[in-house]
Amino acid sequence: WWELTVTDRGRELSPEHLERIFEKFFRADAARGSDGGGAGLGLAIAREIVHLHGGEITAQSSGGTTGFTVELPRHNA
Protein backbone atom coordinates (compact mmCIF):
# COMPACT_ATOMS: atom_id res chain seq x y z
CA TRP A 1 0.00 0.00 0.00
CA TRP A 2 1.02 3.58 -0.67
CA GLU A 3 0.08 6.08 2.02
CA LEU A 4 0.01 9.86 1.71
CA THR A 5 -1.00 12.18 4.55
CA VAL A 6 -1.55 15.91 4.13
CA THR A 7 -1.99 18.05 7.26
CA ASP A 8 -2.87 21.66 7.94
CA ARG A 9 -3.10 23.78 11.07
CA GLY A 10 -6.31 25.64 11.73
CA ARG A 11 -9.71 25.17 13.26
CA GLU A 12 -10.12 21.67 14.65
CA LEU A 13 -13.03 19.64 13.24
CA SER A 14 -15.46 17.97 15.60
CA PRO A 15 -16.02 14.20 15.51
CA GLU A 16 -19.50 14.90 14.07
CA HIS A 17 -18.01 16.87 11.19
CA LEU A 18 -15.36 14.22 10.55
CA GLU A 19 -18.09 11.59 10.17
CA ARG A 20 -19.74 13.61 7.39
CA ILE A 21 -16.85 15.44 5.76
CA PHE A 22 -16.80 13.24 2.64
CA GLU A 23 -20.55 13.65 1.96
CA LYS A 24 -21.61 15.68 -1.08
CA PHE A 25 -22.46 19.31 -0.29
CA PHE A 26 -21.31 19.04 3.34
CA ARG A 27 -19.52 22.07 4.74
CA ALA A 28 -17.90 22.04 8.16
CA ASP A 29 -18.28 25.82 8.39
CA ALA A 30 -22.00 26.61 8.22
CA ALA A 31 -21.22 30.33 8.21
CA ARG A 32 -19.84 30.16 4.66
CA GLY A 33 -22.42 31.13 2.07
CA SER A 34 -22.48 29.65 -1.40
CA ASP A 35 -20.80 32.77 -2.79
CA GLY A 36 -18.00 32.69 -0.20
CA GLY A 37 -16.63 29.18 -0.62
CA GLY A 38 -16.85 25.92 -2.45
CA ALA A 39 -19.91 23.82 -3.13
CA GLY A 40 -18.88 21.05 -0.76
CA LEU A 41 -18.01 18.62 -3.55
CA GLY A 42 -14.21 18.43 -3.44
CA LEU A 43 -13.80 15.80 -0.72
CA ALA A 44 -16.73 13.75 -2.06
CA ILE A 45 -15.05 13.68 -5.47
CA ALA A 46 -11.69 12.82 -3.88
CA ARG A 47 -13.32 9.90 -2.04
CA GLU A 48 -14.88 8.58 -5.26
CA ILE A 49 -11.55 8.74 -7.11
CA VAL A 50 -9.70 7.00 -4.28
CA HIS A 51 -12.39 4.27 -4.04
CA LEU A 52 -12.26 3.71 -7.82
CA HIS A 53 -8.55 2.96 -7.40
CA GLY A 54 -9.26 0.46 -4.62
CA GLY A 55 -8.14 2.71 -1.79
CA GLU A 56 -9.41 4.58 1.22
CA ILE A 57 -9.33 8.21 2.34
CA THR A 58 -9.76 9.23 5.96
CA ALA A 59 -9.69 12.45 7.96
CA GLN A 60 -8.49 13.12 11.49
CA SER A 61 -8.40 16.32 13.51
CA SER A 62 -6.87 17.08 16.90
CA GLY A 63 -4.73 19.68 18.59
CA GLY A 64 -5.50 22.28 15.90
CA THR A 65 -4.23 20.05 13.10
CA THR A 66 -6.43 18.34 10.52
CA GLY A 67 -5.04 15.62 8.30
CA PHE A 68 -6.26 13.62 5.35
CA THR A 69 -4.73 10.21 4.64
CA VAL A 70 -5.03 8.46 1.28
CA GLU A 71 -4.13 4.76 1.09
CA LEU A 72 -3.86 3.17 -2.35
CA PRO A 73 -2.92 -0.38 -3.27
CA ARG A 74 0.58 -0.73 -4.60
CA HIS A 75 0.58 -2.46 -7.96
CA ASN A 76 3.79 -4.03 -9.26
CA ALA A 77 4.62 -2.88 -12.79
N, C-alpha and C positions, 0 to 999 in steps of 0.2 A: 504494500500500500504506500502511496505517496500521501504526505500530510503537509498542508500549508495552513498556517494560522496568521491572521492579520489582526492587530490590536490597535485601539485608539483610546486616548484618555478623554474623559468628558463625563457627561451625566450618566450615572449608573442606571441600568434598566432593571425594572422589578421582575421577579419570577413570573408574574402574570403576563408581562409584555414579552418576555423571552419565549413563553409557550406559544405566542401568536405571531411572532415577528416575521415568520415566513409565509403568512397568509396574504393573499391578494388584497390590496387596498388597505392593509393595516398600517397605521402610523403610531409610533410610540409617543409622539408629541401631539396631543389633541389640539394644542393651541395653533398649530400650523394650518393655515387655510390652503385651499387648493392652488391659489395663486402664489403662495409663499414657499412651496416645496414640491417634492415629487408626488407622484400619484400613488405611491405605496406598492409599486409593482417590482421594483428592482430585486429585492430579496426573494420574492416568489419566483421570478424568472431564474435567478441564480440557483435556487433549489431544484427547479425542473431540469436545468442543464446538468447539474451534478448528478441527479438521479438517473438521467438518460445515459450517463457514463458509468453507471453502476456504483456510484459513491454516495456519500452522506455529507451534509453541511449542518453544523451546529453553531449555536451562539452561547456565550457565557459572559456574565458581567458581575464584577465585584471590585471593591476598592477604587471606584472611579475609572476602571478600565473595562472596556467591552471588547471581546474578541470573537472572531468568526473562524471556525476551523473547517477546512474542506479535506475530506479523505477520498482518494480515488484509487481504484485498483491499479496495480502496476502490471502492465502487460509487457512480456518479453518480446523484443523485436526480432 
